[in-house]
Amino acid sequence: MTGKQIVDPGWAYDKEFQYSQAVRAGNLLILSGQCPVDAQGATVAPGDIRGQTRQVFENLKAVLAAAGLSLDDLVEIVSYHVDMADLHAMAEVKAEYLTRDFPAWTAVGVTALAFPGQLLEIKATALAG
């Protein structure tokens, strides 16, 4: 495949902010940062890093599925945390989703994310084919 292909899992809120959930470029799928939000864009599990991590991974799964891929196809994730003290709890939940052939991972501490109450965001890249 050449060129650029937009991957859209059907969530309405991304159009409000003028971005795509993922873009396939050749054999790479570049995912936008996934936040702990539901399909309507509402933040879930305020103050609960485990609940928010689960939502983020469910969102990653949904975007990957829309591209015909799975979590097994991830080659890199970058996680952004408003409190690095949450890293261990986040990693425990991450281990429920990523069980083998782990992607490269970078964790970054930030002062804020897109919306109040969000504790975590994960940006990912997958190999498509």
DSSP file (Angstrom, degrees, kcal/mol; ACC not computed):
  #  RESIDUE AA STRUCTURE BP1 BP2  ACC     N-H-->O    O-->H-N    N-H-->O    O-->H-N    TCO  KAPPA ALPHA  PHI   PSI    X-CA   Y-CA   Z-CA
    1    1 A M              0   0    0      0, 0.0     2,-0.3     0, 0.0    24,-0.0   0.000 360.0 360.0 360.0 135.8    0.0    0.0    0.0
    2    2 A T        +     0   0    0     23,-0.1     2,-0.1    24,-0.1     0, 0.0  -0.794 360.0  22.0-118.8 165.6    1.3    3.5   -0.9
    3    3 A G  S    S-     0   0    0     -2,-0.3    23,-1.0    22,-0.0     2,-0.4  -0.392  96.5 -48.1  80.1-157.9    0.1    6.9    0.2
    4    4 A K  E     -A   25   0A   0     21,-0.2     2,-0.4    -2,-0.1    21,-0.2  -0.954  43.6-170.9-125.0 134.1   -2.0    7.7    3.2
    5    5 A Q  E     -A   24   0A   0     19,-2.4    19,-3.3    -2,-0.4     2,-0.3  -0.993  18.7-136.1-127.3 128.9   -5.2    6.0    4.4
    6    6 A I  E     -A   23   0A   0     -2,-0.4     2,-0.5    17,-0.2    17,-0.2  -0.647  12.4-152.3 -82.3 135.3   -7.4    7.4    7.2
    7    7 A V  E     -A   22   0A   0     15,-2.7    15,-1.0    -2,-0.3    14,-0.5  -0.951  15.9-178.9-110.0 123.5   -8.6    4.9    9.8
    8    8 A D        -     0   0    0     -2,-0.5    12,-0.0    58,-0.2    -2,-0.0  -0.945  20.6-170.9-128.5 109.9  -11.9    6.0   11.4
    9    9 A P        -     0   0    0      0, 0.0    -1,-0.1     0, 0.0    55,-0.0   0.501  59.0-100.8 -77.5  -1.0  -13.5    3.8   14.1
   10   10 A G        +     0   0    0      1,-0.3     2,-0.4     2,-0.0    -2,-0.1   0.644  69.1 150.4  96.7  16.3  -16.7    6.0   13.9
   11   11 A W        -     0   0    0      1,-0.1     3,-0.5     2,-0.0     4,-0.3  -0.704  35.2-153.3 -84.7 130.6  -16.2    8.3   16.9
   12   12 A A  S >> S+     0   0    0     27,-0.5     3,-1.1    -2,-0.4     4,-0.7   0.812  81.6  69.7 -74.5 -31.3  -17.8   11.7   16.3
   13   13 A Y  H 3> S+     0   0    0     26,-0.6     4,-0.8     1,-0.3     3,-0.4   0.754  85.7  66.6 -66.8 -24.5  -15.7   13.8   18.7
   14   14 A D  H 34>S+     0   0    0     -3,-0.5     5,-1.5     1,-0.2     3,-0.4   0.829  95.2  58.2 -67.2 -28.8  -12.5   13.6   16.6
   15   15 A K  H X45S+     0   0    0     -3,-1.1     3,-1.0    -4,-0.3    -1,-0.2   0.847  97.7  61.3 -67.3 -32.0  -14.1   15.6   13.8
   16   16 A E  H 3<5S+     0   0    0     -4,-0.7    -1,-0.2    -3,-0.4    -2,-0.2   0.840 111.5  38.6 -60.4 -32.5  -14.7   18.4   16.2
   17   17 A F  T 3<5S-     0   0    0     -4,-0.8    -1,-0.3    -3,-0.4    -2,-0.2   0.282 112.4-119.8-103.9   9.0  -10.9   18.7   16.8
   18   18 A Q  T < 5 +     0   0    0     -3,-1.0     2,-0.3    -4,-0.2    -3,-0.2   0.930  69.6 113.1  54.8  58.2  -10.0   18.1   13.1
   19   19 A Y      < -     0   0    0     -5,-1.5     2,-0.3    13,-0.0    -1,-0.2  -0.977  60.5-120.3-148.9 164.7   -7.9   14.9   13.5
   20   20 A S        -     0   0    0     -2,-0.3     3,-0.1     1,-0.1    12,-0.1  -0.813  17.4-133.8-103.7 145.9   -7.9   11.3   12.5
   21   21 A Q  S    S-     0   0    0    -14,-0.5    11,-3.0    -2,-0.3     2,-0.3   0.831  89.9  -5.2 -66.2 -31.0   -7.7    8.5   15.1
   22   22 A A  E     -AB   7  31A   0    -15,-1.0   -15,-2.7     9,-0.3     2,-0.4  -0.984  58.8-153.4-159.5 154.7   -5.1    6.8   12.9
   23   23 A V  E     -AB   6  30A   0      7,-2.1     7,-2.7    -2,-0.3     2,-0.6  -0.996  13.2-146.0-132.4 126.7   -3.3    7.1    9.6
   24   24 A R  E     +AB   5  29A   0    -19,-3.3   -19,-2.4    -2,-0.4     2,-0.5  -0.826  19.2 178.1 -91.4 126.6   -1.9    4.3    7.7
   25   25 A A  E >   -AB   4  28A   0      3,-2.8     3,-1.9    -2,-0.6     2,-0.3  -0.929  63.5 -51.8-129.0 105.1    1.3    5.3    5.8
   26   26 A G  T 3  S-     0   0    0    -23,-1.0   -24,-0.1    -2,-0.5   -21,-0.0  -0.502 123.0 -18.1  63.4-128.0    2.8    2.3    3.9
   27   27 A N  T 3  S+     0   0    0     -2,-0.3   101,-4.2    -3,-0.1     2,-0.4   0.384 121.4  90.7 -90.9   4.0    3.2   -0.5    6.4
   28   28 A L  E <   -BC  25 127A   0     -3,-1.9    -3,-2.8    99,-0.2     2,-0.6  -0.815  57.4-159.0-103.9 141.2    2.9    1.8    9.5
   29   29 A L  E     -BC  24 126A   0     97,-2.9    97,-2.6    -2,-0.4     2,-0.6  -0.975  11.1-161.2-113.3 116.5   -0.2    2.7   11.3
   30   30 A I  E     -BC  23 125A   0     -7,-2.7    -7,-2.1    -2,-0.6     2,-0.3  -0.876   9.5-157.4 -99.4 116.1    0.2    5.9   13.4
   31   31 A L  E     -BC  22 124A   0     93,-2.6    93,-0.5    -2,-0.6    -9,-0.3  -0.731  15.4-121.5 -95.4 141.9   -2.4    6.2   16.1
   32   32 A S  E     -     0   0A   0    -11,-3.0    92,-0.2    -2,-0.3     2,-0.1  -0.368  52.3 -75.2 -67.5 158.8   -3.4    9.5   17.6
   33   33 A G  E     -     0   0A   0     90,-0.1     2,-0.5     1,-0.1    90,-0.3  -0.386  51.1-138.3 -57.6 128.8   -2.9    9.7   21.4
   34   34 A Q  E     - C   0 122A   0     88,-3.5    88,-2.1    -2,-0.1    22,-0.1  -0.825  20.0-164.9 -97.9 125.9   -5.7    7.7   23.0
   35   35 A C        -     0   0    0     -2,-0.5     2,-2.3    86,-0.2    86,-0.2  -0.565  37.6 -93.3-103.3 166.7   -7.3    9.3   26.0
   36   36 A P  S    S+     0   0    0      0, 0.0     8,-2.8     0, 0.0     2,-0.3  -0.437  82.1 124.2 -80.6  68.1   -9.5    7.8   28.7
   37   37 A V  B     -F   43   0B   0     -2,-2.3     6,-0.2     6,-0.3     2,-0.1  -0.899  57.3-124.5-127.1 155.2  -12.7    8.8   26.9
   38   38 A D    >   -     0   0    0      4,-2.0     3,-2.1    -2,-0.3    -3,-0.1  -0.247  49.4 -81.9 -85.3-177.2  -15.8    6.9   25.7
   39   39 A A  T 3  S+     0   0    0      1,-0.3   -26,-0.6     2,-0.1   -27,-0.5   0.688 131.8  53.7 -63.7 -18.6  -17.1    7.0   22.1
   40   40 A Q  T 3  S-     0   0    0      2,-0.1    -1,-0.3   -29,-0.1   -29,-0.0   0.486 120.7-107.2 -92.4  -3.7  -18.8   10.3   22.8
   41   41 A G  S <  S+     0   0    0     -3,-2.1     2,-0.4     1,-0.3    -2,-0.1   0.555  70.4 143.5  92.3   8.4  -15.6   11.9   24.1
   42   42 A A        -     0   0    0      1,-0.1    -4,-2.0     0, 0.0    -1,-0.3  -0.684  55.4-113.9 -85.2 133.0  -16.6   11.9   27.8
   43   43 A T  B     -F   37   0B   0     -2,-0.4     2,-0.3    -6,-0.2    -6,-0.3  -0.420  34.2-150.9 -64.3 134.0  -13.8   11.2   30.3
   44   44 A V        +     0   0    0     -8,-2.8     4,-0.2     1,-0.2    11,-0.0  -0.738  63.6  11.2-106.2 156.8  -14.3    7.9   32.1
   45   45 A A  S >  S-     0   0    0     -2,-0.3     3,-2.3     1,-0.2     7,-0.3   0.872  77.4-150.0  49.9  54.0  -13.1    6.9   35.6
   46   46 A P  T 3  S+     0   0    0      0, 0.0    -1,-0.2     0, 0.0    72,-0.1  -0.283  79.1   7.1 -54.8 132.4  -12.0   10.3   36.9
   47   47 A G  T 3  S+     0   0    0     70,-0.8     2,-0.7     1,-0.1    -2,-0.1   0.466 104.3 109.3  76.9   1.7   -9.2    9.9   39.4
   48   48 A D    <>  -     0   0    0     -3,-2.3     4,-2.7    -4,-0.2     5,-0.2  -0.873  44.8-174.4-116.1  98.4   -8.9    6.2   38.8
   49   49 A I  H  > S+     0   0    0     -2,-0.7     4,-2.4     1,-0.2     5,-0.2   0.859  86.1  51.7 -62.1 -36.1   -5.7    5.4   36.9
   50   50 A R  H  > S+     0   0    0      2,-0.2     4,-2.3     1,-0.2    -1,-0.2   0.940 112.4  44.7 -67.2 -45.6   -6.6    1.7   36.5
   51   51 A G  H  > S+     0   0    0      1,-0.2     4,-2.0     2,-0.2    -2,-0.2   0.898 115.3  48.2 -63.5 -41.0  -10.0    2.5   35.0
   52   52 A Q  H  X S+     0   0    0     -4,-2.7     4,-2.4    -7,-0.3    -1,-0.2   0.887 109.6  52.5 -68.2 -37.8   -8.5    5.1   32.8
   53   53 A T  H  X S+     0   0    0     -4,-2.4     4,-2.5    -5,-0.2     5,-0.2   0.922 108.5  51.0 -63.6 -42.8   -5.8    2.8   31.6
   54   54 A R  H  X S+     0   0    0     -4,-2.3     4,-2.4     1,-0.2    -1,-0.2   0.919 110.5  49.2 -60.0 -43.2   -8.4    0.1   30.7
   55   55 A Q  H  X S+     0   0    0     -4,-2.0     4,-2.4     2,-0.2    -1,-0.2   0.915 109.8  51.5 -63.6 -42.0  -10.3    2.7   28.7
   56   56 A V  H  X S+     0   0    0     -4,-2.4     4,-2.5     1,-0.2    -1,-0.2   0.932 111.8  46.4 -60.8 -45.5   -7.2    3.8   26.9
   57   57 A F  H  X S+     0   0    0     -4,-2.5     4,-2.5     2,-0.2    -1,-0.2   0.862 110.6  52.7 -67.9 -34.0   -6.3    0.2   25.9
   58   58 A E  H  X S+     0   0    0     -4,-2.4     4,-2.1    -5,-0.2    -1,-0.2   0.896 110.4  48.8 -65.2 -38.1   -9.9   -0.5   24.9
   59   59 A N  H  X S+     0   0    0     -4,-2.4     4,-2.4     2,-0.2     5,-0.2   0.912 109.9  51.0 -66.4 -42.0   -9.7    2.6   22.6
   60   60 A L  H  X S+     0   0    0     -4,-2.5     4,-2.7     1,-0.2     5,-0.2   0.938 110.3  50.1 -58.0 -46.4   -6.4    1.4   21.2
   61   61 A K  H  X S+     0   0    0     -4,-2.5     4,-2.7     1,-0.2    -1,-0.2   0.903 110.3  50.1 -58.8 -42.3   -8.0   -2.0   20.5
   62   62 A A  H  X S+     0   0    0     -4,-2.1     4,-1.9     2,-0.2    -1,-0.2   0.906 112.4  45.5 -65.7 -42.6  -10.9   -0.3   18.7
   63   63 A V  H  X S+     0   0    0     -4,-2.4     4,-0.8     2,-0.2    -2,-0.2   0.931 114.5  48.4 -67.5 -44.5   -8.7    1.9   16.5
   64   64 A L  H ><>S+     0   0    0     -4,-2.7     5,-3.1    -5,-0.2     3,-1.0   0.919 110.2  52.1 -60.2 -43.7   -6.4   -1.0   15.6
   65   65 A A  H ><5S+     0   0    0     -4,-2.7     3,-1.8     1,-0.3    -1,-0.2   0.874 102.6  58.7 -61.2 -37.8   -9.5   -3.3   14.9
   66   66 A A  H 3<5S+     0   0    0     -4,-1.9    -1,-0.3     1,-0.3   -58,-0.2   0.749 109.3  45.7 -63.0 -22.0  -10.8   -0.6   12.5
   67   67 A A  T <<5S-     0   0    0     -3,-1.0    -1,-0.3    -4,-0.8    -2,-0.2   0.347 123.7-106.1 -98.7   3.5   -7.5   -1.0   10.6
   68   68 A G  T < 5S+     0   0    0     -3,-1.8    -3,-0.2     1,-0.3     2,-0.2   0.738  85.8 110.0  78.4  22.8   -7.7   -4.8   10.7
   69   69 A L      < -     0   0    0     -5,-3.1    -1,-0.3    -6,-0.2     2,-0.3  -0.622  51.1-148.9-121.8 179.0   -5.0   -5.0   13.3
   70   70 A S    >   -     0   0    0     -2,-0.2     3,-2.1    -3,-0.1     4,-0.2  -0.844  42.0 -87.1-140.0 176.9   -4.7   -5.9   17.0
   71   71 A L  G >  S+     0   0    0      1,-0.3     3,-1.6    -2,-0.3    26,-0.0   0.781 120.8  69.8 -58.5 -26.7   -2.6   -5.0   20.0
   72   72 A D  G 3  S+     0   0    0      1,-0.3    -1,-0.3    30,-0.0    26,-0.0   0.715  91.9  60.2 -63.7 -19.4   -0.1   -7.7   18.9
   73   73 A D  G <  S+     0   0    0     -3,-2.1    54,-2.7    53,-0.1    -1,-0.3   0.498  77.1 116.3 -88.3  -4.3    0.8   -5.4   16.0
   74   74 A L  E <   +D  126   0A   0     -3,-1.6    52,-0.3    52,-0.2     3,-0.1  -0.426  34.0 174.6 -65.9 135.8    2.0   -2.6   18.2
   75   75 A V  E     +     0   0A   0     50,-3.0    29,-2.3     1,-0.4     2,-0.3   0.576  67.5  14.9-111.9 -19.8    5.7   -1.7   17.8
   76   76 A E  E     -De 125 104A   0     49,-1.7    49,-2.3    27,-0.3    -1,-0.4  -0.981  55.2-174.6-155.2 141.2    5.8    1.3   20.0
   77   77 A I  E     -De 124 105A   0     27,-2.5    29,-1.8    -2,-0.3     2,-0.5  -0.993   6.3-164.7-131.6 146.2    3.8    3.1   22.7
   78   78 A V  E     -De 123 106A   0     45,-2.9    45,-2.8    -2,-0.4     2,-0.4  -0.990  12.8-160.4-126.0 120.3    4.5    6.4   24.4
   79   79 A S  E     -De 122 107A   0     27,-2.7    29,-3.1    -2,-0.5     2,-0.5  -0.855   3.2-155.7-106.6 138.3    2.5    7.0   27.6
   80   80 A Y  E     -De 121 108A   0     41,-3.2    41,-1.6    -2,-0.4     2,-0.4  -0.947  13.9-171.3-114.0 128.6    2.0   10.4   29.0
   81   81 A H  E     -De 120 109A   0     27,-2.8    29,-2.9    -2,-0.5     3,-0.2  -0.966  27.5-158.8-127.3 132.3    1.2   10.7   32.8
   82   82 A V  S    S+     0   0    0     37,-1.6     2,-0.3    -2,-0.4    -1,-0.1   0.681  97.6  31.7 -79.2 -17.3    0.2   13.7   34.9
   83   83 A D    >   -     0   0    0     36,-0.5     3,-2.4     1,-0.1    -1,-0.3  -0.883  66.8-161.9-141.0 107.4    1.5   11.8   38.0
   84   84 A M  G >  S+     0   0    0     -2,-0.3     3,-1.5     1,-0.3     4,-0.3   0.662  87.9  76.0 -64.7 -14.4    4.4    9.5   37.5
   85   85 A A  G 3  S+     0   0    0      1,-0.3     3,-0.4     2,-0.1     4,-0.3   0.699  88.0  62.0 -66.6 -17.4    3.5    7.8   40.8
   86   86 A D  G <> S+     0   0    0     -3,-2.4     4,-2.6     1,-0.2    -1,-0.3   0.509  76.3  96.1 -81.8  -5.3    0.7    6.1   38.8
   87   87 A L  H <> S+     0   0    0     -3,-1.5     4,-2.7     1,-0.2    -1,-0.2   0.879  80.8  49.1 -58.3 -43.8    3.2    4.4   36.6
   88   88 A H  H  > S+     0   0    0     -3,-0.4     4,-1.9    -4,-0.3    -1,-0.2   0.930 113.3  46.0 -64.1 -45.7    3.2    1.1   38.5
   89   89 A A  H  > S+     0   0    0     -4,-0.3     4,-1.7     1,-0.2    -1,-0.2   0.898 113.7  49.9 -63.9 -40.4   -0.6    0.8   38.6
   90   90 A M  H  X S+     0   0    0     -4,-2.6     4,-2.8     1,-0.2    -2,-0.2   0.924 109.0  52.2 -62.8 -43.5   -0.8    1.7   34.9
   91   91 A A  H  X S+     0   0    0     -4,-2.7     4,-1.9    -5,-0.2    -1,-0.2   0.845 104.9  56.2 -63.7 -33.9    1.9   -0.9   34.1
   92   92 A E  H  < S+     0   0    0     -4,-1.9     4,-0.5     2,-0.2    -1,-0.2   0.920 111.9  42.0 -63.5 -42.6   -0.1   -3.6   35.9
   93   93 A V  H >X S+     0   0    0     -4,-1.7     3,-1.6     1,-0.2     4,-0.7   0.909 110.5  57.0 -69.8 -41.5   -3.2   -2.9   33.8
   94   94 A K  H >X S+     0   0    0     -4,-2.8     4,-2.8     1,-0.3     3,-1.2   0.871  99.3  61.0 -55.0 -37.7   -1.0   -2.7   30.6
   95   95 A A  H 3< S+     0   0    0     -4,-1.9    -1,-0.3     1,-0.3    -2,-0.2   0.717  96.2  60.5 -65.4 -21.2    0.2   -6.2   31.4
   96   96 A E  H <4 S+     0   0    0     -3,-1.6    -1,-0.3    -4,-0.5    -2,-0.2   0.775 115.7  33.0 -72.9 -26.1   -3.4   -7.5   31.1
   97   97 A Y  H << S+     0   0    0     -3,-1.2     2,-0.7    -4,-0.7    -2,-0.2   0.785 119.4  48.4-100.1 -35.5   -3.4   -6.2   27.5
   98   98 A L     <  +     0   0    0     -4,-2.8    -1,-0.2     1,-0.1     4,-0.1  -0.903  60.3 155.1-112.7 105.0    0.2   -6.7   26.3
   99   99 A T        +     0   0    0     -2,-0.7     2,-0.3     1,-0.2    -1,-0.1   0.566  60.1   8.5-111.1 -11.5    1.3  -10.2   27.3
  100  100 A R  S    S+     0   0    0      1,-0.1    -1,-0.2     0, 0.0     0, 0.0  -0.981 111.2  30.4-161.2 166.5    4.1  -11.1   24.8
  101  101 A D  S    S-     0   0    0     -2,-0.3    -1,-0.1     1,-0.1    -2,-0.1   0.918  84.4-149.5  42.4  56.6    6.3   -9.6   22.1
  102  102 A F        -     0   0    0     -3,-0.1    -1,-0.1     1,-0.1     2,-0.1  -0.177   3.3-122.6 -61.7 142.9    6.1   -6.3   23.9
  103  103 A P        -     0   0    0      0, 0.0   -27,-0.3     0, 0.0   -28,-0.1  -0.396  39.8 -87.6 -73.5 161.2    6.3   -3.0   21.9
  104  104 A A  E     -e   76   0A   0    -29,-2.3   -27,-2.5    -2,-0.1     2,-0.4  -0.438  52.7-157.2 -62.1 146.8    8.9   -0.5   22.8
  105  105 A W  E     -e   77   0A   0    -29,-0.2     2,-0.4    -2,-0.1   -27,-0.2  -0.996  20.6-178.2-139.5 133.6    7.6    1.8   25.5
  106  106 A T  E     -e   78   0A   0    -29,-1.8   -27,-2.7    -2,-0.4     2,-0.5  -0.999  12.5-157.2-125.9 132.6    8.5    5.3   26.7
  107  107 A A  E     -e   79   0A   0     -2,-0.4     2,-0.4   -29,-0.2   -27,-0.2  -0.940  11.9-171.6-112.0 131.9    6.8    6.9   29.7
  108  108 A V  E     -e   80   0A   0    -29,-3.1   -27,-2.8    -2,-0.5     2,-0.4  -0.975  17.6-137.7-127.2 132.8    6.7   10.7   30.0
  109  109 A G  E     +e   81   0A   0     -2,-0.4     2,-0.3   -29,-0.2   -27,-0.2  -0.752  28.3 178.8 -87.1 134.9    5.6   12.9   32.8
  110  110 A V        -     0   0    0    -29,-2.9     3,-0.1    -2,-0.4   -26,-0.1  -0.886  35.9-129.5-132.0 162.7    3.5   15.9   31.8
  111  111 A T  S    S-     0   0    0     -2,-0.3     2,-0.3     1,-0.2   -29,-0.1   0.748  87.3  -4.2 -84.8 -24.4    1.8   18.8   33.7
  112  112 A A        -     0   0    0    -31,-0.1    -1,-0.2     4,-0.0     2,-0.2  -0.987  58.3-144.2-161.6 159.5   -1.6   18.4   32.0
  113  113 A L        -     0   0    0     -2,-0.3     5,-0.1     5,-0.2     4,-0.0  -0.548  50.5 -74.2-117.4-172.0   -3.4   16.5   29.3
  114  114 A A  S    S+     0   0    0     -2,-0.2     7,-0.0     1,-0.1   -79,-0.0   0.839 111.4  22.0 -57.5 -40.5   -6.2   17.6   26.9
  115  115 A F  S >  S-     0   0    0      1,-0.0     3,-1.7     0, 0.0    -2,-0.2  -0.952  91.0 -92.1-133.4 150.0   -9.0   17.7   29.4
  116  116 A P  T 3  S+     0   0    0      0, 0.0   -73,-0.1     0, 0.0     3,-0.1  -0.255 108.7  28.1 -57.0 142.1   -9.3   18.0   33.1
  117  117 A G  T 3  S+     0   0    0      1,-0.3   -70,-0.8   -71,-0.1     2,-0.5   0.253  85.2 126.2  91.0 -12.3   -9.5   14.7   35.0
  118  118 A Q    <   +     0   0    0     -3,-1.7    -1,-0.3     1,-0.1    -5,-0.2  -0.691  30.9 177.0 -83.1 128.2   -7.5   12.8   32.5
  119  119 A L        +     0   0    0     -2,-0.5   -37,-1.6     1,-0.2   -36,-0.5   0.594  61.6  28.9-101.8 -15.5   -4.5   11.0   34.1
  120  120 A L  E     - D   0  81A   0    -39,-0.2     2,-0.3   -38,-0.1   -39,-0.2  -0.994  48.6-179.0-151.5 145.3   -3.1    9.2   31.1
  121  121 A E  E     - D   0  80A   0    -41,-1.6   -41,-3.2    -2,-0.3     2,-0.5  -0.977  13.2-159.0-143.4 141.7   -2.8    9.3   27.3
  122  122 A I  E     -CD  34  79A   0    -88,-2.1   -88,-3.5    -2,-0.3     2,-0.4  -0.985   2.8-165.5-127.3 127.1   -1.1    6.7   25.1
  123  123 A K  E     - D   0  78A   0    -45,-2.8   -45,-2.9    -2,-0.5     2,-0.3  -0.872  20.4-175.1-102.9 141.1    0.3    7.3   21.6
  124  124 A A  E     -CD  31  77A   0    -93,-0.5   -93,-2.6    -2,-0.4     2,-0.4  -0.941  23.3-156.3-141.1 157.7    1.1    4.2   19.6
  125  125 A T  E     -CD  30  76A   0    -49,-2.3   -50,-3.0    -2,-0.3   -49,-1.7  -0.997  17.3-169.3-131.4 136.7    2.5    2.9   16.3
  126  126 A A  E     -CD  29  74A   0    -97,-2.6   -97,-2.9    -2,-0.4     2,-0.6  -0.898  24.1-121.8-125.4 155.1    1.7   -0.4   14.8
  127  127 A L  E     -C   28   0A   0    -54,-2.7     2,-0.9    -2,-0.3   -99,-0.2  -0.869  23.6-160.5 -95.9 122.2    3.1   -2.5   11.9
  128  128 A A              0   0    0   -101,-4.2   -59,-0.0    -2,-0.6    -2,-0.0  -0.801 360.0 360.0-107.9  90.7    0.4   -3.2    9.3
  129  129 A G              0   0    0     -2,-0.9    -1,-0.2   -56,-0.0  -101,-0.1   0.443 360.0 360.0 102.2 360.0    1.5   -6.1    7.2
